[in-house]
Amino acid sequence: MFQRNQVFPGITHIQDSMGVCFTLLEGSEKTMLIDAGYGLENVQEYISGLTVRPVSVVLTHGHHDHILGGIWFREAWLCREDRAEYNIRTSISQRKSVSEQAKEKGLFIPPDYLTAPMAEIRFFSWTEEFAGFSARRENLGGLDVLILHVPGHTEGSIVIYIPKYRLLLTGDDWNPCTWMWFPCSLPVQIWHRNMTELLNGLEKEGGTEKILCSHQPMIREGTELKEYLLWVSPSVLEGAERSDISREIRVHRAVRPEKGWELMFDAEKAGISER
């Protein structure tokens, strides 16, 4: 069952039955769906109940919890750098893994979930540079959208900025619990630099007052991301403890419990010695 929260006029944040979020941006002429969730439910049918305008699907990165909902659409847009990750995360083995998780939660699994064709992938063509990042602007009819390629969580991660509301959609480039330990993730220091430069660049557009995360149903304050980035100092990275989340990757975990923050990263990529 989907749950939705209209955070601004034309901006609806939606959570699917597996707990991941995606966002509908609606202008007077067109709409844009940012991510599509796990796809256990008919995302296209649900969105068509919210808008009669044409919908473009934009994927923030190539991980399964954001892209498998593409089985319900004809096409979707992705950053070219995440094509290989997309192929891995849409495989039958990955879908089987999701199905097992869904069974444990008692959720319905579509009969063709393992074999349903994915949306045809189209790659972004970038039309400008913004704060050092490849970018393009779209107008949905009274609602301008700035799409930015900001490598971090994955090489092809993108974020979305809505100048009208000074709203940033971070995808998985930032959540209160941010994961930077995947094989496709950049070293945590590069992610940190990119996110810092992004926020500095967005100041010229009016700044970041509000944030929508892909794993948080409620809107968050822009100041939280700024504070999070200030917290992630070299000393915090050096002091992070070993996590057992992966046997193949040496994952370290930094926490700030009073804020509910976590950062999990590949310590080897970060140049952090074994503890």
LOSEFI-291199 format. One record per residue (C-alpha): x, y, z. Coordinates in steps of 0.2 Angstrom, whole numbers, plus 2048, in hexadecimal, padded with zeros to 3 digits. Example, Ala and Ser with C-alpha at 12.3 -4.5 7.8 and 13.67 -1.06 7.14 Angstrom:
2
83E7EA827;8447FB824;
This chain:
275
800800800;8078117FB;807820807;809831801;80D842808;80A8527FE;81885D805;81586C7F9;80986F7EB;80E8647DD;81A85A7E8;8148497EE;82083E7F8;81B82B7F7;82081C801;81D80A7FB;8197FB805;82C7F7807;82F80880F;839810801;8338217FA;83182A7EA;82B83B7E5;81E8427D8;8228537D1;81385A7C8;81286A7BE;8048717B3;80A8687A4;8148597A9;81984E7B8;8298457BD;82A8367C8;83B8367D2;83E8237D4;8328157D4;83580A7E4;8357F77E5;8277F57D8;81D7E87E2;80E7F37E0;8087FB7CF;81180C7D0;80B8127C0;7F880E7C4;7FA8177D5;8038277CC;7F58277BF;7E98297CD;7F28397D3;7F58427C2;7EE8427B0;7FE84A7AA;80C8417A0;8188397AC;82B8377AA;83482B7B6;8458317BC;8508257C6;85C82D7D2;86881E7D1;86980B7CC;8648027DC;8567F67DD;84B7FE7EA;84980D7DF;8488067CE;83E7F57CE;82E8007CD;8348027BB;82B7F27B7;81B7FD7B6;82180A7AA;82680B798;83681579A;84181D7A8;8508297A8;8608247B0;87282B7B2;87D8217A5;88A81E7B3;87E8137BC;8798077AE;8847F97B4;87D7FA7C5;86B7FB7BE;86E7EB7B5;8747E27C4;8657E97CF;8587E47C3;85E7D27C1;8537C37C5;85E7BF7D4;85B7D07DB;8497CF7D9;8497BE7E1;8517C77F0;8447D47F1;8367C77EF;83D7BE7FF;83D7CE808;82C7D2803;8267C0808;82D7C381A;8237D381B;8137CA815;8127D5805;80A7D07F5;8167CC7E7;8107CE7D5;8117BD7CB;81C7C47BE;8287CE7CA;8377C47C5;8357C57B3;82B7D57AF;8357E07A2;83C7F07A9;8398017A2;844806793;85281079A;857820793;86682A798;86783C79D;86F848792;87685779C;874868796;87E8737A2;88A8737B0;8848787C2;89187A7D0;89C86E7C7;88F8617C4;88685B7B4;8758627B4;8658657AA;85586F7AD;84386A7AA;8338747AB;82486A7AF;8188797AD;81B8857BB;82787A7C4;83987A7C0;84486B7C3;85786B7C4;85E8597C2;8708577C7;87D8497C5;8858487D7;8908387D8;8908317EA;8858237EF;88881C7DD;8928237CF;8828287C6;87882F7D4;86D83E7D1;86484B7DC;8558567D8;8538687DD;8438727DC;8478857DD;83588A7E0;8358817F1;8488817F4;84586E7F5;8538617F2;84F84F7EF;85F8467F4;85B8347EE;8688297F7;8758367F6;86F83B808;864833814;866835827;86D823825;878825816;88181680E;891818805;898806806;8917FE7F6;89E7F97E9;8968077DE;8988147EB;8A58227EA;8B28247F8;8A982D806;8B483C806;8AF83F7F3;89D83D7F7;89F84A805;8A88567FA;89A8547ED;88C8577F9;894866801;89886E7F0;88686A7EA;87E8737F9;88A8827F7;8858837E4;8728827E9;8748927F3;87589B7E3;8638947DF;85C8997F0;86488C7FB;85D87B802;84F87E80E;84686D80D;84C85B809;84384B803;84D83B806;84982B7FD;84882180E;83F82E818;82C831816;82C84281E;834852818;844858820;84D868823;85B86D818;865872827;86686082C;87085B81D;87C86A820;87E865832;88185282C;88F857820;89786282E;896853839;89F84782D;8B184D831;8C184382F;8C183F841;8AF838840;8B582D831;8C482783B;8BA82384A;8AD819841;8AB808847;8AB7F883D;89A7F1837;8967E0833;8897E5825;8957DD818;8A17CF818;8AA7D4808;8AB7E780C;8B37EF81B;8A47FA820;8A780782E;89880F836;89782183E;888825848;881834851;87382D85B;86B83D861;86884284F;863831849;87283283C;87D824835;88A823828;890813821;89F813816;8AC80880E;8BB80B819;8C880480C;8C28117FF;8C281E80C;8D481A811;8CF816823;8DA80982B;8D47F9833;8CE7FC845;
